[in-house]
């Protein structure tokens, strides 16, 4: 018989480095998948109950003219000062009073002016602004007629105003309408809460009043949310028609914590940087760094 040749020591240990290489490749692949998952989960989720729009600038081009009579405006914000800087929008841009009380920055041939949206211009085509005389003079100088302009919505106008409320004359215990003032940004939602009741959403009329049926007994709490997600609560609104009820509450510029929530663990980031991210309650091992 022929003797079987023995195996050398090099052949016996060839599997050791091969196993190390395979283990390294698997570990690297798992780390890469984990990094991808962390990157996908990094962005904060928006609040489900608020439609938050990105901050301007959005710029539109159009034309501007002027008129003198601002005694009655569709946004119900009178009486207005004859020396104020106001704008009325075309029906297409006015919509259902969605921009009432907010501000536009308008740039014309001779300068720039900030104007408050207070009215609707029925005969104006889309892109036509109807300015008060003082505002028009600021952008047009001594020109008359119609001038070309660029305009944009102002985000968080300064100085920061304070919220106020006026109960619409004719309101009753069965139907209540409120005019919200001093909000600066466009309002997207107003809610009302009577004693012993839950929050209820009000609906907006073409005259810029927020209405609700069977409001319950006052005084009320009124919660205001703007288009950019800012929210504030007026804690004492009496059933007093016609009189403006002023407050010290600001809709933006200071941190307003929603009722029933705990203080945030991290400081609020500056505007334009988004909210601080919150770790998911569902932990993955190993957790994202």
C-alpha positions in Angstrom: 0.0 0.0 0.0 1.0 3.5 -0.6 1.1 5.7 2.5 -1.3 8.7 2.5 0.7 11.9 2.4 0.2 14.1 5.6 -1.3 17.6 5.5 1.0 20.5 6.0 0.4 23.0 8.8 -0.3 25.9 6.2 -3.3 24.1 4.8 -4.8 23.6 8.2 -4.8 27.3 9.2 -5.9 28.8 5.9 -9.5 29.0 7.2 -8.6 31.4 10.0 -7.9 34.5 7.9 -10.8 33.7 5.6 -13.2 33.6 8.5 -11.9 36.9 9.8 -12.4 38.6 6.4 -16.0 37.3 6.2 -16.8 38.5 9.7 -15.4 42.0 8.9 -17.5 42.3 5.7 -20.7 41.3 7.5 -20.0 43.8 10.3 -19.3 46.6 7.9 -22.5 45.9 6.0 -24.6 46.0 9.2 -23.0 49.4 10.2 -23.8 50.8 6.8 -27.4 49.7 7.0 -27.6 51.2 10.5 -26.2 54.6 9.3 -28.7 54.6 6.5 -31.6 54.0 8.9 -30.3 56.7 11.2 -30.1 59.2 8.3 -33.6 58.3 7.2 -35.0 58.9 10.7 -33.1 62.1 11.4 -35.7 64.6 10.2 -38.4 65.7 12.7 -42.0 64.8 12.0 -44.5 67.7 11.5 -47.4 68.0 13.9 -50.4 66.1 12.5 -53.0 68.8 13.4 -51.3 71.8 11.9 -50.5 72.5 8.2 -47.2 74.3 8.4 -46.0 76.2 5.4 -42.3 77.0 4.8 -41.3 80.5 5.7 -41.1 83.1 2.9 -39.7 84.6 0.8 -42.1 84.0 -2.0 -42.1 86.9 -4.5 -44.8 87.8 -7.0 -44.8 90.4 -9.8 -47.8 92.6 -10.5 -49.0 96.1 -10.6 -50.3 98.6 -8.1 -52.7 101.6 -8.1 -54.3 103.5 -5.2 -57.6 104.7 -3.9 -58.6 107.0 -1.0 -61.7 105.5 0.7 -60.9 102.9 3.4 -64.0 103.6 5.6 -65.4 100.1 5.1 -63.2 97.1 4.5 -64.1 93.4 4.1 -61.6 92.3 6.8 -63.8 94.1 9.3 -60.8 95.9 10.8 -62.2 99.4 10.8 -62.1 102.2 11.7 -58.8 102.7 9.9 -56.5 105.7 10.1 -56.6 107.7 6.9 -52.8 107.9 7.1 -52.3 104.1 7.4 -50.6 101.9 4.9 -53.0 99.3 3.6 -53.7 97.0 0.6 -56.7 95.4 -0.9 -56.1 92.2 -2.9 -57.8 90.7 -6.0 -60.6 88.2 -5.3 -58.3 85.4 -6.4 -55.6 86.3 -3.8 -58.1 87.4 -1.1 -59.8 84.0 -1.1 -61.9 83.5 2.0 -60.1 86.3 4.0 -57.1 84.0 4.5 -54.6 86.9 4.4 -56.6 89.4 6.4 -54.5 91.2 9.0 -51.2 89.9 7.6 -48.6 92.1 5.9 -47.0 92.4 2.5 -43.8 94.0 1.5 -44.2 95.9 -1.8 -41.3 97.1 -3.9 -42.0 99.7 -6.6 -40.0 102.0 -8.9 -39.2 104.5 -6.1 -39.0 102.4 -2.9 -40.4 99.7 -0.7 -43.3 99.8 1.8 -45.0 97.4 4.2 -48.7 97.3 4.0 -51.5 95.5 5.9 -54.1 93.4 4.1 -57.5 94.8 5.0 -59.8 94.5 2.0 -60.7 92.8 -1.3 -60.7 94.6 -4.6 -63.5 93.1 -6.7 -62.5 94.6 -10.0 -58.8 93.9 -9.7 -57.2 91.1 -11.8 -54.8 88.7 -10.1 -51.5 90.5 -9.3 -53.1 93.9 -9.0 -52.7 95.6 -5.6 -54.8 98.5 -4.5 -52.8 100.6 -2.1 -53.7 103.4 0.3 -52.4 106.8 -0.9 -49.6 107.0 1.6 -48.4 103.6 0.7 -48.6 104.2 -3.0 -46.6 107.5 -2.7 -43.8 105.6 -0.9 -43.3 103.2 -3.8 -44.2 105.4 -6.8 -42.9 108.9 -5.7 -44.8 111.4 -7.8 -46.1 109.0 -10.4 -49.8 108.5 -11.1 -51.8 105.6 -12.5 -50.5 102.1 -12.4 -46.9 101.1 -11.6 -45.1 97.7 -11.7 -44.3 96.1 -8.4 -42.9 93.0 -6.7 -44.5 91.8 -3.4 -44.1 89.1 -0.8 -45.7 88.0 2.4 -43.9 89.2 5.6 -43.0 86.3 8.0 -43.2 87.3 11.7 -43.5 91.0 11.2 -41.9 93.2 13.8 -42.5 94.7 16.2 -44.5 91.7 17.5 -48.1 92.7 18.1 -50.3 91.5 20.9 -53.4 89.5 20.3 -56.8 91.0 20.8 -60.4 89.9 20.2 -63.7 91.6 19.4 -67.0 89.8 19.7 -69.2 90.6 16.6 -72.3 92.6 17.3 -75.4 90.4 16.9 -73.7 87.4 18.6 -76.0 85.4 20.9 -75.7 82.5 23.2 -76.6 80.3 20.3 -74.2 81.7 17.8 -70.9 83.5 18.4 -68.5 85.2 16.1 -65.0 86.6 16.9 -62.7 88.9 15.1 -59.0 88.2 16.0 -56.6 91.1 15.8 -52.9 91.6 16.4 -51.7 88.3 14.9 -49.3 89.5 12.3 -49.0 86.2 10.4 -52.0 84.8 8.4 -54.3 82.8 10.7 -55.0 79.2 9.8 -57.2 78.1 12.7 -59.1 79.5 15.7 -60.6 77.2 18.4 -62.9 78.0 21.3 -63.3 76.4 24.6 -66.1 77.1 27.1 -65.9 76.1 30.8 -66.3 72.3 31.2 -66.1 71.7 27.4 -63.5 70.5 24.9 -61.8 72.6 22.3 -64.0 73.2 19.2 -62.9 74.6 15.8 -64.5 77.8 14.6 -65.1 78.5 10.9 -64.0 81.6 9.0 -66.4 83.8 7.2 -65.7 86.1 4.2 -65.8 89.1 6.6 -62.9 87.6 8.6 -65.0 86.7 11.6 -64.6 83.2 13.2 -68.0 81.7 14.1 -69.3 78.8 16.1 -72.8 77.6 17.0 -73.8 76.9 20.6 -70.6 78.2 22.1 -71.7 77.6 25.7 -71.3 80.0 28.6 -68.4 82.4 28.8 -65.8 83.5 29.6 -64.0 81.5 26.9 -60.5 80.4 26.0 -59.5 81.1 22.4 -56.6 79.3 20.8 -55.1 80.9 17.7 -52.8 79.1 15.2 -51.1 80.8 12.3 -50.0 79.5 8.9 -46.4 78.8 10.1 -47.5 76.6 13.1 -47.2 79.3 15.9 -49.9 78.9 18.5 -51.1 81.0 21.5 -54.0 80.9 23.9 -56.2 83.8 25.2 -57.4 82.5 28.5 -60.2 85.0 29.3 -62.5 86.3 26.5 -65.7 87.7 27.8 -69.1 87.8 26.0 -68.9 91.6 25.4 -70.0 92.7 21.9 -68.3 95.5 20.0 -65.5 96.3 22.5 -62.0 95.2 21.7 -60.5 92.9 24.4 -56.8 93.4 24.5 -54.2 91.0 25.9 -50.5 90.7 26.6 -50.2 87.4 24.6 -48.0 87.3 21.5 -48.5 84.7 18.7 -44.8 84.5 17.9 -41.5 85.9 19.0 -41.8 84.2 22.4 -42.1 80.5 23.1 -45.8 79.6 23.6 -46.2 76.1 25.1 -49.5 74.4 24.2 -51.7 73.7 27.2 -51.2 70.4 29.0 -47.7 69.8 27.7 -44.4 69.7 29.7 -41.6 72.1 29.1 -39.3 71.0 26.2 -36.1 69.2 27.2 -34.0 71.3 24.7 -34.1 75.0 24.0 -36.1 76.1 21.0 -33.9 76.6 17.9 -33.9 80.0 16.1 -36.5 80.6 13.4 -35.6 79.0 10.1 -33.7 76.0 11.6 -36.7 73.8 12.4 -37.7 72.2 15.7 -35.2 70.2 17.8 -35.4 66.5 16.9 -37.0 64.2 19.5 -35.7 60.6 19.9 -38.2 57.9 18.9 -39.8 55.9 21.7 -39.0 52.7 19.7 -35.4 51.9 20.5 -33.2 50.0 18.0 -30.1 48.2 19.2 -27.6 49.6 18.7 -29.2 53.1 18.9 -28.4 55.9 16.5 -25.6 58.1 17.9 
